[in-house]
Amino acid sequence: MPLTMAKRGETNYIKKVTGRDDMRQRLAELGFVVGECVTVVNEMDGSMILSIKGARVALGKSMAGRIII
């Protein structure tokens, strides 16, 4: 299921990252790689605040939808 479907406070593992090569590369640079643990911290105004590798990252829901958990 896409990361956008995860509930706040829920911890999940990334199974796949979809999209164009440049998009997948950008997400990988932010830490969104297969097998990594990601937690939804908050959702607001079409964005998601995520915790990954000890950092908080804000992603738009369109980009977060490319991350499969």
CHARMM internal coordinates of N, CA and C (Angstrom, degrees):
IC EDIT
DIST 1 N 1 CA 1.4412
DIST 1 CA 1 C 1.5292
ANGL 1 N 1 CA 1 C 108.47
DIST 1 C 2 N 1.3168
ANGL 1 CA 1 C 2 N 118.20
DIHE 1 N 1 CA 1 C 2 N 152.54
DIST 2 N 2 CA 1.4692
ANGL 1 C 2 N 2 CA 120.36
DIHE 1 CA 1 C 2 N 2 CA 179.80
DIST 2 CA 2 C 1.5325
ANGL 2 N 2 CA 2 C 111.08
DIHE 1 C 2 N 2 CA 2 C -71.55
DIST 2 C 3 N 1.3107
ANGL 2 CA 2 C 3 N 115.20
DIHE 2 N 2 CA 2 C 3 N 153.76
DIST 3 N 3 CA 1.4633
ANGL 2 C 3 N 3 CA 121.28
DIHE 2 CA 2 C 3 N 3 CA -179.34
DIST 3 CA 3 C 1.5252
ANGL 3 N 3 CA 3 C 111.85
DIHE 2 C 3 N 3 CA 3 C -58.85
DIST 3 C 4 N 1.3078
ANGL 3 CA 3 C 4 N 117.47
DIHE 3 N 3 CA 3 C 4 N -27.21
DIST 4 N 4 CA 1.4659
ANGL 3 C 4 N 4 CA 121.02
DIHE 3 CA 3 C 4 N 4 CA 179.87
DIST 4 CA 4 C 1.5251
ANGL 4 N 4 CA 4 C 112.54
DIHE 3 C 4 N 4 CA 4 C -63.31
DIST 4 C 5 N 1.3192
ANGL 4 CA 4 C 5 N 118.14
DIHE 4 N 4 CA 4 C 5 N -18.65
DIST 5 N 5 CA 1.4636
ANGL 4 C 5 N 5 CA 122.53
DIHE 4 CA 4 C 5 N 5 CA 179.96
DIST 5 CA 5 C 1.5308
ANGL 5 N 5 CA 5 C 112.62
DIHE 4 C 5 N 5 CA 5 C -87.77
DIST 5 C 6 N 1.3285
ANGL 5 CA 5 C 6 N 118.42
DIHE 5 N 5 CA 5 C 6 N -9.72
DIST 6 N 6 CA 1.4661
ANGL 5 C 6 N 6 CA 121.71
DIHE 5 CA 5 C 6 N 6 CA -178.55
DIST 6 CA 6 C 1.5270
ANGL 6 N 6 CA 6 C 109.90
DIHE 5 C 6 N 6 CA 6 C -71.14
DIST 6 C 7 N 1.3116
ANGL 6 CA 6 C 7 N 115.58
DIHE 6 N 6 CA 6 C 7 N 148.16
DIST 7 N 7 CA 1.4623
ANGL 6 C 7 N 7 CA 121.37
DIHE 6 CA 6 C 7 N 7 CA 179.17
DIST 7 CA 7 C 1.5304
ANGL 7 N 7 CA 7 C 110.25
DIHE 6 C 7 N 7 CA 7 C -88.53
DIST 7 C 8 N 1.3224
ANGL 7 CA 7 C 8 N 115.24
DIHE 7 N 7 CA 7 C 8 N 155.65
DIST 8 N 8 CA 1.4603
ANGL 7 C 8 N 8 CA 120.90
DIHE 7 CA 7 C 8 N 8 CA 179.27
DIST 8 CA 8 C 1.5266
ANGL 8 N 8 CA 8 C 110.08
DIHE 7 C 8 N 8 CA 8 C -61.21
DIST 8 C 9 N 1.3212
ANGL 8 CA 8 C 9 N 116.52
DIHE 8 N 8 CA 8 C 9 N 134.88
DIST 9 N 9 CA 1.4566
ANGL 8 C 9 N 9 CA 122.62
DIHE 8 CA 8 C 9 N 9 CA -179.65
DIST 9 CA 9 C 1.5134
ANGL 9 N 9 CA 9 C 113.98
DIHE 8 C 9 N 9 CA 9 C 86.20
DIST 9 C 10 N 1.3082
ANGL 9 CA 9 C 10 N 117.08
DIHE 9 N 9 CA 9 C 10 N -8.50
DIST 10 N 10 CA 1.4594
ANGL 9 C 10 N 10 CA 122.78
DIHE 9 CA 9 C 10 N 10 CA -177.81
DIST 10 CA 10 C 1.5345
ANGL 10 N 10 CA 10 C 110.00
DIHE 9 C 10 N 10 CA 10 C -82.49
DIST 10 C 11 N 1.3187
ANGL 10 CA 10 C 11 N 116.30
DIHE 10 N 10 CA 10 C 11 N 132.96
DIST 11 N 11 CA 1.4596
ANGL 10 C 11 N 11 CA 121.80
DIHE 10 CA 10 C 11 N 11 CA 177.82
DIST 11 CA 11 C 1.5223
ANGL 11 N 11 CA 11 C 108.91
DIHE 10 C 11 N 11 CA 11 C -101.43
DIST 11 C 12 N 1.3233
ANGL 11 CA 11 C 12 N 115.98
DIHE 11 N 11 CA 11 C 12 N 131.24
DIST 12 N 12 CA 1.4656
ANGL 11 C 12 N 12 CA 122.08
DIHE 11 CA 11 C 12 N 12 CA -178.86
DIST 12 CA 12 C 1.5176
ANGL 12 N 12 CA 12 C 110.13
DIHE 11 C 12 N 12 CA 12 C -135.48
DIST 12 C 13 N 1.3243
ANGL 12 CA 12 C 13 N 115.38
DIHE 12 N 12 CA 12 C 13 N 166.11
DIST 13 N 13 CA 1.4600
ANGL 12 C 13 N 13 CA 121.02
DIHE 12 CA 12 C 13 N 13 CA 176.45
DIST 13 CA 13 C 1.5242
ANGL 13 N 13 CA 13 C 109.07
DIHE 12 C 13 N 13 CA 13 C -111.76
DIST 13 C 14 N 1.3100
ANGL 13 CA 13 C 14 N 115.85
DIHE 13 N 13 CA 13 C 14 N 140.04
DIST 14 N 14 CA 1.4632
ANGL 13 C 14 N 14 CA 121.46
DIHE 13 CA 13 C 14 N 14 CA -179.49
DIST 14 CA 14 C 1.5190
ANGL 14 N 14 CA 14 C 109.14
DIHE 13 C 14 N 14 CA 14 C -75.62
DIST 14 C 15 N 1.3280
ANGL 14 CA 14 C 15 N 116.07
DIHE 14 N 14 CA 14 C 15 N 127.48
DIST 15 N 15 CA 1.4608
ANGL 14 C 15 N 15 CA 122.02
DIHE 14 CA 14 C 15 N 15 CA 179.79
DIST 15 CA 15 C 1.5249
ANGL 15 N 15 CA 15 C 111.85
DIHE 14 C 15 N 15 CA 15 C -102.15
DIST 15 C 16 N 1.3563
ANGL 15 CA 15 C 16 N 116.16
DIHE 15 N 15 CA 15 C 16 N -30.97
DIST 16 N 16 CA 1.4593
ANGL 15 C 16 N 16 CA 119.46
DIHE 15 CA 15 C 16 N 16 CA -176.47
DIST 16 CA 16 C 1.5251
ANGL 16 N 16 CA 16 C 108.75
DIHE 15 C 16 N 16 CA 16 C -161.89
DIST 16 C 17 N 1.3267
ANGL 16 CA 16 C 17 N 116.11
DIHE 16 N 16 CA 16 C 17 N 149.10
DIST 17 N 17 CA 1.4570
ANGL 16 C 17 N 17 CA 121.44
DIHE 16 CA 16 C 17 N 17 CA 174.07
DIST 17 CA 17 C 1.5253
ANGL 17 N 17 CA 17 C 106.68
DIHE 16 C 17 N 17 CA 17 C -123.67
DIST 17 C 18 N 1.3264
ANGL 17 CA 17 C 18 N 116.57
DIHE 17 N 17 CA 17 C 18 N 122.94
DIST 18 N 18 CA 1.4656
ANGL 17 C 18 N 18 CA 120.93
DIHE 17 CA 17 C 18 N 18 CA -176.44
DIST 18 CA 18 C 1.5228
ANGL 18 N 18 CA 18 C 110.52
DIHE 17 C 18 N 18 CA 18 C -105.72
DIST 18 C 19 N 1.3151
ANGL 18 CA 18 C 19 N 115.92
DIHE 18 N 18 CA 18 C 19 N 172.93
DIST 19 N 19 CA 1.4597
ANGL 18 C 19 N 19 CA 121.48
DIHE 18 CA 18 C 19 N 19 CA 177.76
DIST 19 CA 19 C 1.5149
ANGL 19 N 19 CA 19 C 111.59
DIHE 18 C 19 N 19 CA 19 C 115.46
DIST 19 C 20 N 1.3387
ANGL 19 CA 19 C 20 N 114.97
DIHE 19 N 19 CA 19 C 20 N -176.57
DIST 20 N 20 CA 1.4616
ANGL 19 C 20 N 20 CA 120.88
DIHE 19 CA 19 C 20 N 20 CA 179.13
DIST 20 CA 20 C 1.5256
ANGL 20 N 20 CA 20 C 109.92
DIHE 19 C 20 N 20 CA 20 C -67.53
DIST 20 C 21 N 1.3268
ANGL 20 CA 20 C 21 N 115.87
DIHE 20 N 20 CA 20 C 21 N 161.59
DIST 21 N 21 CA 1.4609
ANGL 20 C 21 N 21 CA 121.09
DIHE 20 CA 20 C 21 N 21 CA -178.50
DIST 21 CA 21 C 1.5251
ANGL 21 N 21 CA 21 C 112.17
DIHE 20 C 21 N 21 CA 21 C -56.49
DIST 21 C 22 N 1.3351
ANGL 21 CA 21 C 22 N 117.18
DIHE 21 N 21 CA 21 C 22 N -44.01
DIST 22 N 22 CA 1.4664
ANGL 21 C 22 N 22 CA 119.65
DIHE 21 CA 21 C 22 N 22 CA -178.53
DIST 22 CA 22 C 1.5260
ANGL 22 N 22 CA 22 C 111.60
DIHE 21 C 22 N 22 CA 22 C -65.68
DIST 22 C 23 N 1.3192
ANGL 22 CA 22 C 23 N 116.65
DIHE 22 N 22 CA 22 C 23 N -35.22
DIST 23 N 23 CA 1.4634
ANGL 22 C 23 N 23 CA 120.79
DIHE 22 CA 22 C 23 N 23 CA 178.26
DIST 23 CA 23 C 1.5253
ANGL 23 N 23 CA 23 C 110.45
DIHE 22 C 23 N 23 CA 23 C -68.47
DIST 23 C 24 N 1.3233
ANGL 23 CA 23 C 24 N 117.35
DIHE 23 N 23 CA 23 C 24 N -44.90
DIST 24 N 24 CA 1.4660
ANGL 23 C 24 N 24 CA 121.29
DIHE 23 CA 23 C 24 N 24 CA 178.72
DIST 24 CA 24 C 1.5284
ANGL 24 N 24 CA 24 C 110.63
DIHE 23 C 24 N 24 CA 24 C -63.63
DIST 24 C 25 N 1.3373
ANGL 24 CA 24 C 25 N 116.80
DIHE 24 N 24 CA 24 C 25 N -37.80
DIST 25 N 25 CA 1.4608
ANGL 24 C 25 N 25 CA 121.02
DIHE 24 CA 24 C 25 N 25 CA 178.53
DIST 25 CA 25 C 1.5300
ANGL 25 N 25 CA 25 C 110.78
DIHE 24 C 25 N 25 CA 25 C -64.25
DIST 25 C 26 N 1.3209
ANGL 25 CA 25 C 26 N 116.98
DIHE 25 N 25 CA 25 C 26 N -43.60
DIST 26 N 26 CA 1.4664
ANGL 25 C 26 N 26 CA 121.49
DIHE 25 CA 25 C 26 N 26 CA 179.24
DIST 26 CA 26 C 1.5292
ANGL 26 N 26 CA 26 C 111.07
DIHE 25 C 26 N 26 CA 26 C -62.41
DIST 26 C 27 N 1.3355
ANGL 26 CA 26 C 27 N 116.57
DIHE 26 N 26 CA 26 C 27 N -43.67
DIST 27 N 27 CA 1.4690
ANGL 26 C 27 N 27 CA 120.18
DIHE 26 CA 26 C 27 N 27 CA 177.73
DIST 27 CA 27 C 1.5314
ANGL 27 N 27 CA 27 C 110.83
DIHE 26 C 27 N 27 CA 27 C -64.31
DIST 27 C 28 N 1.3314
ANGL 27 CA 27 C 28 N 116.96
DIHE 27 N 27 CA 27 C 28 N -38.60
DIST 28 N 28 CA 1.4706
ANGL 27 C 28 N 28 CA 120.75
DIHE 27 CA 27 C 28 N 28 CA 178.11
DIST 28 CA 28 C 1.5269
ANGL 28 N 28 CA 28 C 110.47
DIHE 27 C 28 N 28 CA 28 C -63.13
DIST 28 C 29 N 1.3245
ANGL 28 CA 28 C 29 N 117.21
DIHE 28 N 28 CA 28 C 29 N -39.14
DIST 29 N 29 CA 1.4613
ANGL 28 C 29 N 29 CA 121.06
DIHE 28 CA 28 C 29 N 29 CA 178.25
DIST 29 CA 29 C 1.5299
ANGL 29 N 29 CA 29 C 111.75
DIHE 28 C 29 N 29 CA 29 C -63.31
DIST 29 C 30 N 1.3230
ANGL 29 CA 29 C 30 N 116.29
DIHE 29 N 29 CA 29 C 30 N -29.16
DIST 30 N 30 CA 1.4618
ANGL 29 C 30 N 30 CA 121.44
DIHE 29 CA 29 C 30 N 30 CA 177.82
DIST 30 CA 30 C 1.5345
ANGL 30 N 30 CA 30 C 112.04
DIHE 29 C 30 N 30 CA 30 C -83.46
DIST 30 C 31 N 1.3418
ANGL 30 CA 30 C 31 N 117.76
DIHE 30 N 30 CA 30 C 31 N -7.17
DIST 31 N 31 CA 1.4592
ANGL 30 C 31 N 31 CA 122.04
DIHE 30 CA 30 C 31 N 31 CA 178.18
DIST 31 CA 31 C 1.5084
ANGL 31 N 31 CA 31 C 114.88
DIHE 30 C 31 N 31 CA 31 C 106.80
DIST 31 C 32 N 1.3348
ANGL 31 CA 31 C 32 N 117.46
DIHE 31 N 31 CA 31 C 32 N -0.11
DIST 32 N 32 CA 1.4605
ANGL 31 C 32 N 32 CA 121.06
DIHE 31 CA 31 C 32 N 32 CA -178.03
DIST 32 CA 32 C 1.5289
ANGL 32 N 32 CA 32 C 109.92
DIHE 31 C 32 N 32 CA 32 C -85.66
DIST 32 C 33 N 1.3483
ANGL 32 CA 32 C 33 N 114.84
DIHE 32 N 32 CA 32 C 33 N 84.54
DIST 33 N 33 CA 1.4583
ANGL 32 C 33 N 33 CA 121.57
DIHE 32 CA 32 C 33 N 33 CA -179.62
DIST 33 CA 33 C 1.5254
ANGL 33 N 33 CA 33 C 109.13
DIHE 32 C 33 N 33 CA 33 C -124.25
DIST 33 C 34 N 1.3090
ANGL 33 CA 33 C 34 N 116.30
DIHE 33 N 33 CA 33 C 34 N 158.14
DIST 34 N 34 CA 1.4679
ANGL 33 C 34 N 34 CA 122.17
DIHE 33 CA 33 C 34 N 34 CA -178.59
DIST 34 CA 34 C 1.5279
ANGL 34 N 34 CA 34 C 109.96
DIHE 33 C 34 N 34 CA 34 C -56.94
DIST 34 C 35 N 1.3304
ANGL 34 CA 34 C 35 N 115.33
DIHE 34 N 34 CA 34 C 35 N 132.80
DIST 35 N 35 CA 1.4565
ANGL 34 C 35 N 35 CA 122.20
DIHE 34 CA 34 C 35 N 35 CA 177.98
DIST 35 CA 35 C 1.5153
ANGL 35 N 35 CA 35 C 114.23
DIHE 34 C 35 N 35 CA 35 C 93.12
DIST 35 C 36 N 1.3164
ANGL 35 CA 35 C 36 N 117.03
DIHE 35 N 35 CA 35 C 36 N -11.99
DIST 36 N 36 CA 1.4778
ANGL 35 C 36 N 36 CA 120.58
DIHE 35 CA 35 C 36 N 36 CA -178.75
DIST 36 CA 36 C 1.5269
ANGL 36 N 36 CA 36 C 110.44
DIHE 35 C 36 N 36 CA 36 C -78.52
DIST 36 C 37 N 1.3222
ANGL 36 CA 36 C 37 N 115.64
DIHE 36 N 36 CA 36 C 37 N 146.55
DIST 37 N 37 CA 1.4530
ANGL 36 C 37 N 37 CA 123.19
DIHE 36 CA 36 C 37 N 37 CA 179.42
DIST 37 CA 37 C 1.5304
ANGL 37 N 37 CA 37 C 108.79
DIHE 36 C 37 N 37 CA 37 C -86.30
DIST 37 C 38 N 1.3356
ANGL 37 CA 37 C 38 N 117.86
DIHE 37 N 37 CA 37 C 38 N 132.86
DIST 38 N 38 CA 1.4604
ANGL 37 C 38 N 38 CA 122.75
DIHE 37 CA 37 C 38 N 38 CA 179.83
DIST 38 CA 38 C 1.5257
ANGL 38 N 38 CA 38 C 109.12
DIHE 37 C 38 N 38 CA 38 C -134.54
DIST 38 C 39 N 1.3399
ANGL 38 CA 38 C 39 N 115.72
DIHE 38 N 38 CA 38 C 39 N 138.09
DIST 39 N 39 CA 1.4658
ANGL 38 C 39 N 39 CA 121.95
DIHE 38 CA 38 C 39 N 39 CA -179.08
DIST 39 CA 39 C 1.5160
ANGL 39 N 39 CA 39 C 109.47
DIHE 38 C 39 N 39 CA 39 C -123.69
DIST 39 C 40 N 1.3273
ANGL 39 CA 39 C 40 N 116.87
DIHE 39 N 39 CA 39 C 40 N 134.39
DIST 40 N 40 CA 1.4576
ANGL 39 C 40 N 40 CA 121.66
DIHE 39 CA 39 C 40 N 40 CA 175.35
DIST 40 CA 40 C 1.5211
ANGL 40 N 40 CA 40 C 107.72
DIHE 39 C 40 N 40 CA 40 C -80.58
DIST 40 C 41 N 1.3411
ANGL 40 CA 40 C 41 N 116.47
DIHE 40 N 40 CA 40 C 41 N 118.20
DIST 41 N 41 CA 1.4598
ANGL 40 C 41 N 41 CA 121.76
DIHE 40 CA 40 C 41 N 41 CA -179.92
DIST 41 CA 41 C 1.5303
ANGL 41 N 41 CA 41 C 109.99
DIHE 40 C 41 N 41 CA 41 C -88.41
DIST 41 C 42 N 1.3468
ANGL 41 CA 41 C 42 N 115.94
DIHE 41 N 41 CA 41 C 42 N -45.18
DIST 42 N 42 CA 1.4592
ANGL 41 C 42 N 42 CA 120.04
DIHE 41 CA 41 C 42 N 42 CA -178.05
DIST 42 CA 42 C 1.5262
ANGL 42 N 42 CA 42 C 109.34
DIHE 41 C 42 N 42 CA 42 C -162.08
DIST 42 C 43 N 1.3133
ANGL 42 CA 42 C 43 N 116.18
DIHE 42 N 42 CA 42 C 43 N 161.52
DIST 43 N 43 CA 1.4620
ANGL 42 C 43 N 43 CA 123.43
DIHE 42 CA 42 C 43 N 43 CA 174.97
DIST 43 CA 43 C 1.5156
ANGL 43 N 43 CA 43 C 108.07
DIHE 42 C 43 N 43 CA 43 C -131.01
DIST 43 C 44 N 1.3388
ANGL 43 CA 43 C 44 N 116.53
DIHE 43 N 43 CA 43 C 44 N 135.86
DIST 44 N 44 CA 1.4591
ANGL 43 C 44 N 44 CA 119.22
DIHE 43 CA 43 C 44 N 44 CA 176.53
DIST 44 CA 44 C 1.5242
ANGL 44 N 44 CA 44 C 110.98
DIHE 43 C 44 N 44 CA 44 C -161.97
DIST 44 C 45 N 1.3134
ANGL 44 CA 44 C 45 N 115.83
DIHE 44 N 44 CA 44 C 45 N 139.71
DIST 45 N 45 CA 1.4661
ANGL 44 C 45 N 45 CA 123.16
DIHE 44 CA 44 C 45 N 45 CA 173.92
DIST 45 CA 45 C 1.5258
ANGL 45 N 45 CA 45 C 114.24
DIHE 44 C 45 N 45 CA 45 C 44.66
DIST 45 C 46 N 1.3013
ANGL 45 CA 45 C 46 N 117.98
DIHE 45 N 45 CA 45 C 46 N 46.82
DIST 46 N 46 CA 1.4631
ANGL 45 C 46 N 46 CA 121.01
DIHE 45 CA 45 C 46 N 46 CA 176.49
DIST 46 CA 46 C 1.5141
ANGL 46 N 46 CA 46 C 114.20
DIHE 45 C 46 N 46 CA 46 C 78.75
DIST 46 C 47 N 1.3308
ANGL 46 CA 46 C 47 N 117.94
DIHE 46 N 46 CA 46 C 47 N 10.12
DIST 47 N 47 CA 1.4585
ANGL 46 C 47 N 47 CA 122.18
DIHE 46 CA 46 C 47 N 47 CA 178.38
DIST 47 CA 47 C 1.5251
ANGL 47 N 47 CA 47 C 110.06
DIHE 46 C 47 N 47 CA 47 C -123.66
DIST 47 C 48 N 1.3080
ANGL 47 CA 47 C 48 N 114.57
DIHE 47 N 47 CA 47 C 48 N 159.53
DIST 48 N 48 CA 1.4596
ANGL 47 C 48 N 48 CA 120.66
DIHE 47 CA 47 C 48 N 48 CA 176.30
DIST 48 CA 48 C 1.5202
ANGL 48 N 48 CA 48 C 108.62
DIHE 47 C 48 N 48 CA 48 C -126.18
DIST 48 C 49 N 1.3214
ANGL 48 CA 48 C 49 N 116.67
DIHE 48 N 48 CA 48 C 49 N 136.19
DIST 49 N 49 CA 1.4537
ANGL 48 C 49 N 49 CA 122.28
DIHE 48 CA 48 C 49 N 49 CA 172.67
DIST 49 CA 49 C 1.5288
ANGL 49 N 49 CA 49 C 105.81
DIHE 48 C 49 N 49 CA 49 C -99.16
DIST 49 C 50 N 1.3260
ANGL 49 CA 49 C 50 N 116.10
DIHE 49 N 49 CA 49 C 50 N 121.42
DIST 50 N 50 CA 1.4557
ANGL 49 C 50 N 50 CA 121.87
DIHE 49 CA 49 C 50 N 50 CA -174.27
DIST 50 CA 50 C 1.5157
ANGL 50 N 50 CA 50 C 110.56
DIHE 49 C 50 N 50 CA 50 C -121.32
DIST 50 C 51 N 1.3103
ANGL 50 CA 50 C 51 N 116.05
DIHE 50 N 50 CA 50 C 51 N 147.24
DIST 51 N 51 CA 1.4617
ANGL 50 C 51 N 51 CA 121.69
DIHE 50 CA 50 C 51 N 51 CA 174.81
DIST 51 CA 51 C 1.5241
ANGL 51 N 51 CA 51 C 107.35
DIHE 50 C 51 N 51 CA 51 C -107.41
DIST 51 C 52 N 1.3428
ANGL 51 CA 51 C 52 N 114.94
DIHE 51 N 51 CA 51 C 52 N 122.79
DIST 52 N 52 CA 1.4591
ANGL 51 C 52 N 52 CA 120.45
DIHE 51 CA 51 C 52 N 52 CA 179.77
DIST 52 CA 52 C 1.5207
ANGL 52 N 52 CA 52 C 108.77
DIHE 51 C 52 N 52 CA 52 C -147.64
DIST 52 C 53 N 1.3219
ANGL 52 CA 52 C 53 N 116.62
DIHE 52 N 52 CA 52 C 53 N 131.18
DIST 53 N 53 CA 1.4682
ANGL 52 C 53 N 53 CA 123.23
DIHE 52 CA 52 C 53 N 53 CA -179.74
DIST 53 CA 53 C 1.5249
ANGL 53 N 53 CA 53 C 112.00
DIHE 52 C 53 N 53 CA 53 C 53.39
DIST 53 C 54 N 1.3265
ANGL 53 CA 53 C 54 N 117.44
DIHE 53 N 53 CA 53 C 54 N 38.82
DIST 54 N 54 CA 1.4477
ANGL 53 C 54 N 54 CA 121.50
DIHE 53 CA 53 C 54 N 54 CA 177.19
DIST 54 CA 54 C 1.5182
ANGL 54 N 54 CA 54 C 115.38
DIHE 53 C 54 N 54 CA 54 C 77.24
DIST 54 C 55 N 1.3336
ANGL 54 CA 54 C 55 N 117.72
DIHE 54 N 54 CA 54 C 55 N 6.41
DIST 55 N 55 CA 1.4647
ANGL 54 C 55 N 55 CA 121.71
DIHE 54 CA 54 C 55 N 55 CA 179.59
DIST 55 CA 55 C 1.5233
ANGL 55 N 55 CA 55 C 109.20
DIHE 54 C 55 N 55 CA 55 C -121.55
DIST 55 C 56 N 1.3209
ANGL 55 CA 55 C 56 N 115.55
DIHE 55 N 55 CA 55 C 56 N 159.06
DIST 56 N 56 CA 1.4641
ANGL 55 C 56 N 56 CA 120.62
DIHE 55 CA 55 C 56 N 56 CA 174.84
DIST 56 CA 56 C 1.5172
ANGL 56 N 56 CA 56 C 108.75
DIHE 55 C 56 N 56 CA 56 C -106.13
DIST 56 C 57 N 1.3238
ANGL 56 CA 56 C 57 N 115.15
DIHE 56 N 56 CA 56 C 57 N 132.54
DIST 57 N 57 CA 1.4586
ANGL 56 C 57 N 57 CA 121.77
DIHE 56 CA 56 C 57 N 57 CA -176.86
DIST 57 CA 57 C 1.5227
ANGL 57 N 57 CA 57 C 108.38
DIHE 56 C 57 N 57 CA 57 C -129.83
DIST 57 C 58 N 1.3240
ANGL 57 CA 57 C 58 N 116.67
DIHE 57 N 57 CA 57 C 58 N 136.17
DIST 58 N 58 CA 1.4655
ANGL 57 C 58 N 58 CA 121.46
DIHE 57 CA 57 C 58 N 58 CA 175.60
DIST 58 CA 58 C 1.5171
ANGL 58 N 58 CA 58 C 108.24
DIHE 57 C 58 N 58 CA 58 C -100.51
DIST 58 C 59 N 1.3269
ANGL 58 CA 58 C 59 N 116.09
DIHE 58 N 58 CA 58 C 59 N 129.93
DIST 59 N 59 CA 1.4676
ANGL 58 C 59 N 59 CA 122.47
DIHE 58 CA 58 C 59 N 59 CA 177.38
DIST 59 CA 59 C 1.5174
ANGL 59 N 59 CA 59 C 109.08
DIHE 58 C 59 N 59 CA 59 C -130.15
DIST 59 C 60 N 1.3241
ANGL 59 CA 59 C 60 N 116.18
DIHE 59 N 59 CA 59 C 60 N 144.53
DIST 60 N 60 CA 1.4438
ANGL 59 C 60 N 60 CA 120.32
DIHE 59 CA 59 C 60 N 60 CA 171.05
DIST 60 CA 60 C 1.5161
ANGL 60 N 60 CA 60 C 109.14
DIHE 59 C 60 N 60 CA 60 C -69.11
DIST 60 C 61 N 1.3162
ANGL 60 CA 60 C 61 N 116.64
DIHE 60 N 60 CA 60 C 61 N 153.76
DIST 61 N 61 CA 1.4686
ANGL 60 C 61 N 61 CA 119.17
DIHE 60 CA 60 C 61 N 61 CA -177.46
DIST 61 CA 61 C 1.5234
ANGL 61 N 61 CA 61 C 111.97
DIHE 60 C 61 N 61 CA 61 C -64.42
DIST 61 C 62 N 1.3307
ANGL 61 CA 61 C 62 N 118.36
DIHE 61 N 61 CA 61 C 62 N -28.81
DIST 62 N 62 CA 1.4649
ANGL 61 C 62 N 62 CA 119.70
DIHE 61 CA 61 C 62 N 62 CA 178.56
DIST 62 CA 62 C 1.5330
ANGL 62 N 62 CA 62 C 109.83
DIHE 61 C 62 N 62 CA 62 C -65.70
DIST 62 C 63 N 1.3210
ANGL 62 CA 62 C 63 N 117.62
DIHE 62 N 62 CA 62 C 63 N -39.61
DIST 63 N 63 CA 1.4525
ANGL 62 C 63 N 63 CA 120.56
DIHE 62 CA 62 C 63 N 63 CA 178.40
DIST 63 CA 63 C 1.5216
ANGL 63 N 63 CA 63 C 110.65
DIHE 62 C 63 N 63 CA 63 C -74.61
DIST 63 C 64 N 1.3332
ANGL 63 CA 63 C 64 N 117.24
DIHE 63 N 63 CA 63 C 64 N -39.61
DIST 64 N 64 CA 1.4647
ANGL 63 C 64 N 64 CA 120.94
DIHE 63 CA 63 C 64 N 64 CA 178.41
DIST 64 CA 64 C 1.5227
ANGL 64 N 64 CA 64 C 111.34
DIHE 63 C 64 N 64 CA 64 C -63.61
DIST 64 C 65 N 1.3169
ANGL 64 CA 64 C 65 N 116.90
DIHE 64 N 64 CA 64 C 65 N -28.60
DIST 65 N 65 CA 1.4645
ANGL 64 C 65 N 65 CA 121.10
DIHE 64 CA 64 C 65 N 65 CA 178.56
DIST 65 CA 65 C 1.5198
ANGL 65 N 65 CA 65 C 113.45
DIHE 64 C 65 N 65 CA 65 C -68.05
DIST 65 C 66 N 1.3254
ANGL 65 CA 65 C 66 N 116.85
DIHE 65 N 65 CA 65 C 66 N -14.95
DIST 66 N 66 CA 1.4715
ANGL 65 C 66 N 66 CA 120.78
DIHE 65 CA 65 C 66 N 66 CA 177.67
DIST 66 CA 66 C 1.5219
ANGL 66 N 66 CA 66 C 112.38
DIHE 65 C 66 N 66 CA 66 C -83.10
DIST 66 C 67 N 1.3265
ANGL 66 CA 66 C 67 N 115.83
DIHE 66 N 66 CA 66 C 67 N -9.06
DIST 67 N 67 CA 1.4640
ANGL 66 C 67 N 67 CA 121.23
DIHE 66 CA 66 C 67 N 67 CA -179.03
DIST 67 CA 67 C 1.5240
ANGL 67 N 67 CA 67 C 108.03
DIHE 66 C 67 N 67 CA 67 C -97.75
DIST 67 C 68 N 1.3187
ANGL 67 CA 67 C 68 N 116.11
DIHE 67 N 67 CA 67 C 68 N 118.86
DIST 68 N 68 CA 1.4662
ANGL 67 C 68 N 68 CA 122.57
DIHE 67 CA 67 C 68 N 68 CA -178.12
DIST 68 CA 68 C 1.5261
ANGL 68 N 68 CA 68 C 109.09
DIHE 67 C 68 N 68 CA 68 C -98.94
DIST 68 C 69 N 1.3364
ANGL 68 CA 68 C 69 N 115.59
DIHE 68 N 68 CA 68 C 69 N 128.24
DIST 69 N 69 CA 1.4730
ANGL 68 C 69 N 69 CA 120.90
DIHE 68 CA 68 C 69 N 69 CA 179.65
DIST 69 CA 69 C 1.5152
ANGL 69 N 69 CA 69 C 110.65
DIHE 68 C 69 N 69 CA 69 C -112.21
END
COOR INIT
IC SEED 1 N 1 CA 1 C
IC BUILD
